């Protein structure tokens, strides 16, 4: 047997709970690995100056990166790749888990009746009954729909960022970012959506695989009973708790202000302008902090944490990664503003007085 066959056989022999546990701890380890270097580099110790400089070199991008520092860099316009990946991956997860939730984890009596009818018409299909047995409690079904809600918020976020990449930002040709920062961004937009749905992502994947196999076996007979029920997909989301809607409100607050701040940044350079001239941004949260788009990003992920109920340590680490890395970048941006503009408002905090001044 070849190596691939051995690996597939080993993987198939593992239980889904074992694989899920391994995935969760892998994600947590990766988030911690991204947080710790920033925390260490931020310690006020002269012995860490060289490490701080090294990490700062990885984090620099755009205006705060020297135009002569092109080694191991890529154009900052490659930010587009982050959001393309984010939209595609989040959409796949959202559609798969939303369908899985509708079929396997009903919240109301109507959905329960629907699944029972489907099972009856398909002769007690093992695809539905087997997976439904994994989510017998109301709490489990609620958590599945909570994952759908979190992914829906994430989808709204990455779609807006993709739109901004095309229609708001006009990066200077000289704007670069380190390849390490580029790879970190690729990882982030692959791991962040997955971190929001680890509770049921593997079950949804298995459910989809089983459905494909059953569809191949039974052919078109399944299609006649799979009528699309839009309200059936939406109604369970309206039954989520106050925690989810409070988190969504926090998310929307940060989302709106980040859009405003990005519009301000985008307006500083005309579309097609090839110069690298920078001016002090004003308006919205720029009047109170130096990097309000970073602060808004922190608020967006804080909203996701609140919407999750705050019980998933993986999402706590996701927020910690966002806060640590953006705080580090915001501090350097603030120093750049102070060095570049003599009339820069010195009383303007880095991110916010309430975020430890970053």
BELSUL-V279031 format. One record per residue. N is the residue number from 1. RES is the residue in three letters. SS is DSSP state (H for helix, E for strand, - for the rest). Layout:
N&RES&SS, N&RES&SS
This chain:
1&UNK&-, 2&UNK&-, 3&UNK&H, 4&UNK&H, 5&UNK&H, 6&UNK&H, 7&UNK&H, 8&UNK&H, 9&UNK&H, 10&UNK&H, 11&UNK&H, 12&UNK&H, 13&UNK&H, 14&UNK&-, 15&UNK&-, 16&UNK&H, 17&UNK&H, 18&UNK&H, 19&UNK&H, 20&UNK&H, 21&UNK&H, 22&UNK&H, 23&UNK&H, 24&UNK&H, 25&UNK&H, 26&UNK&H, 27&UNK&H, 28&UNK&H, 29&UNK&H, 30&UNK&H, 31&UNK&H, 32&UNK&H, 33&UNK&H, 34&UNK&H, 35&UNK&H, 36&UNK&H, 37&UNK&H, 38&UNK&H, 39&UNK&H, 40&UNK&H, 41&UNK&H, 42&UNK&-, 43&UNK&-, 44&UNK&-, 45&UNK&-, 46&UNK&H, 47&UNK&H, 48&UNK&H, 49&UNK&H, 50&UNK&H, 51&UNK&H, 52&UNK&H, 53&UNK&H, 54&UNK&H, 55&UNK&H, 56&UNK&H, 57&UNK&H, 58&UNK&H, 59&UNK&H, 60&UNK&-, 61&UNK&E, 62&UNK&H, 63&UNK&H, 64&UNK&H, 65&UNK&-, 66&UNK&-, 67&UNK&-, 68&UNK&-, 69&UNK&-, 70&UNK&-, 71&UNK&-, 72&UNK&-, 73&UNK&E, 74&UNK&E, 75&UNK&E, 76&UNK&H, 77&UNK&H, 78&UNK&H, 79&UNK&H, 80&UNK&H, 81&UNK&H, 82&UNK&H, 83&UNK&H, 84&UNK&H, 85&UNK&H, 86&UNK&H, 87&UNK&H, 88&UNK&H, 89&UNK&H, 90&UNK&H, 91&UNK&H, 92&UNK&H, 93&UNK&H, 94&UNK&H, 95&UNK&H, 96&UNK&H, 97&UNK&H, 98&UNK&H, 99&UNK&H, 100&UNK&H, 101&UNK&H, 102&UNK&H, 103&UNK&H, 104&UNK&H, 105&UNK&-, 106&UNK&-, 107&UNK&-, 108&UNK&-, 109&UNK&H, 110&UNK&H, 111&UNK&H, 112&UNK&H, 113&UNK&H, 114&UNK&H, 115&UNK&H, 116&UNK&H, 117&UNK&H, 118&UNK&H, 119&UNK&H, 120&UNK&H, 121&UNK&H, 122&UNK&-, 123&UNK&-, 124&UNK&-, 125&UNK&-, 126&UNK&H, 127&UNK&H, 128&UNK&H, 129&UNK&H, 130&UNK&H, 131&UNK&H, 132&UNK&H, 133&UNK&-, 134&UNK&-, 135&UNK&-, 136&UNK&-, 137&UNK&-, 138&UNK&H, 139&UNK&H, 140&UNK&H, 141&UNK&H, 142&UNK&H, 143&UNK&H, 144&UNK&H, 145&UNK&H, 146&UNK&H, 147&UNK&H, 148&UNK&H, 149&UNK&H, 150&UNK&H, 151&UNK&H, 152&UNK&H, 153&UNK&H, 154&UNK&H, 155&UNK&H, 156&UNK&H, 157&UNK&H, 158&UNK&H, 159&UNK&H, 160&UNK&H, 161&UNK&H, 162&UNK&H, 163&UNK&H, 164&UNK&H, 165&UNK&H, 166&UNK&H, 167&UNK&H, 168&UNK&-, 169&UNK&-, 170&UNK&-, 171&UNK&-, 172&UNK&-, 173&UNK&-, 174&UNK&-, 175&UNK&-, 176&UNK&E, 177&UNK&E, 178&UNK&E, 179&UNK&H, 180&UNK&H, 181&UNK&H, 182&UNK&H, 183&UNK&H, 184&UNK&H, 185&UNK&H, 186&UNK&H, 187&UNK&H, 188&UNK&H, 189&UNK&H, 190&UNK&H, 191&UNK&H, 192&UNK&H, 193&UNK&H, 194&UNK&H, 195&UNK&H, 196&UNK&-, 197&UNK&-, 198&UNK&-, 199&UNK&-, 200&UNK&-, 201&UNK&H, 202&UNK&H, 203&UNK&H, 204&UNK&H, 205&UNK&H, 206&UNK&H, 207&UNK&H, 208&UNK&H, 209&UNK&H, 210&UNK&H, 211&UNK&H, 212&UNK&H, 213&UNK&H, 214&UNK&H, 215&UNK&H, 216&UNK&H, 217&UNK&H, 218&UNK&H, 219&UNK&H, 220&UNK&H, 221&UNK&H, 222&UNK&H, 223&UNK&H, 224&UNK&H, 225&UNK&H, 226&UNK&-, 227&UNK&-, 228&UNK&-, 229&UNK&-, 230&UNK&H, 231&UNK&H, 232&UNK&H, 233&UNK&H, 234&UNK&H, 235&UNK&H, 236&UNK&H, 237&UNK&H, 238&UNK&H, 239&UNK&-, 240&UNK&-, 241&UNK&-, 242&UNK&H, 243&UNK&H, 244&UNK&H, 245&UNK&H, 246&UNK&H, 247&UNK&H, 248&UNK&H, 249&UNK&H, 250&UNK&H, 251&UNK&H, 252&UNK&H, 253&UNK&H, 254&UNK&H, 255&UNK&H, 256&UNK&H, 257&UNK&H, 258&UNK&H, 259&UNK&H, 260&UNK&H, 261&UNK&H, 262&UNK&H, 263&UNK&H, 264&UNK&H, 265&UNK&H, 266&UNK&H, 267&UNK&H, 268&UNK&-, 269&UNK&-, 270&UNK&-, 271&UNK&-, 272&UNK&-, 273&UNK&-, 274&UNK&-, 275&UNK&-, 276&UNK&-, 277&UNK&-, 278&UNK&-, 279&UNK&-, 280&UNK&-, 281&UNK&-, 282&UNK&-, 283&UNK&-, 284&UNK&H, 285&UNK&H, 286&UNK&H, 287&UNK&H, 288&UNK&-, 289&UNK&E, 290&UNK&-, 291&UNK&-, 292&UNK&H, 293&UNK&H, 294&UNK&H, 295&UNK&H, 296&UNK&H, 297&UNK&H, 298&UNK&H, 299&UNK&H, 300&UNK&H, 301&UNK&H, 302&UNK&H, 303&UNK&H, 304&UNK&H, 305&UNK&H, 306&UNK&H, 307&UNK&H, 308&UNK&H, 309&UNK&-, 310&UNK&-, 311&UNK&-, 312&UNK&-, 313&UNK&H, 314&UNK&H, 315&UNK&H, 316&UNK&H, 317&UNK&H, 318&UNK&H, 319&UNK&H, 320&UNK&H, 321&UNK&H, 322&UNK&H, 323&UNK&H, 324&UNK&H, 325&UNK&H, 326&UNK&H, 327&UNK&H, 328&UNK&H, 329&UNK&H, 330&UNK&H, 331&UNK&H, 332&UNK&H, 333&UNK&H, 334&UNK&H, 335&UNK&H, 336&UNK&H, 337&UNK&H, 338&UNK&H, 339&UNK&H, 340&UNK&H, 341&UNK&-, 342&UNK&-, 343&UNK&-, 344&UNK&-, 345&UNK&-, 346&UNK&-, 347&UNK&-, 348&UNK&-, 349&UNK&E, 350&UNK&-, 351&UNK&-, 352&UNK&-, 353&UNK&H, 354&UNK&H, 355&UNK&H, 356&UNK&-, 357&UNK&-, 358&UNK&-
